């Protein structure tokens, strides 16, 4: 995964299906909350200008989520 740019939200869910089996996602009014084990990441965006079906998400958000979780690791592309 590069250091900047965007990735479709669908790709993030696929990554979590592979790397964080058992995670749970909850859509909130302004962002997604992603639960895994005892960790929760509360800042995953719904996308630019509000909720979209498969928005482009900043890669920095994904990397931040992976770092905070400790046990997750972002796969390289």
Secondary structure, DSSP 4 states (H G I P E B T S, - for coil): --SSSEEEHHHHHHHHHHHSTT-EEEE-SSEEEEEETTEEEEEEE--TTS--SS-EEEHHHHHHHHHHHSS--PPP-
